[in-house]
Amino acid sequence: MATETRKTPQRAAVLDALHQARAPLSASEIHDAAARRVPGIGLATVYRALKSLVDGGEVVSVVLPGDTPRFEVADLAHHHHFHCRECGKVFEVEGCPPNLARLAPRGFALEGHELVLYGRCMGCVA
């Protein structure tokens, strides 16, 4: 028998932090944002809420090579990410290069892709 997910203030604060950010956040960044709404929220609570939200399909994990997992709301349109090498922040990049299937070896069938741009964000460039 499936159990219903409890809607706690902590879980709501985690989800609100992700909606407000409009970018994938680390658990630590989510914790910082959620703590402004629910003082005293623990990092373990944030991880439990994230697991519940991922299991429920409301949040997805964003894995960038060499970085800790980040999280974002699941209902976003197809997009990619820009990872600042100086400050470590990750930003959403809208759009997608056309015809990526042409890059696959001959005879291969492309089924999906991940694209991460690396560099320095506007704040770090200044």
Salt bridges, closest charged atoms under 4 A:
ASP16 OD2 - ARG37 NH1 3.38
GLU29 OE1 - ARG70 NH1 2.98
ASP32 OD1 - HIS31 ND1 3.82
ASP55 OD2 - LYS51 NZ 2.69
GLU58 OE2 - ARG11 NH2 2.78
ASP67 OD2 - ARG70 NE 2.98
ASP67 OD2 - HIS83 NE2 3.74
GLU72 OE2 - HIS79 NE2 3.06
GLU72 OE1 - HIS81 NE2 3.31
GLU86 OE1 - ARG120 NH1 3.72
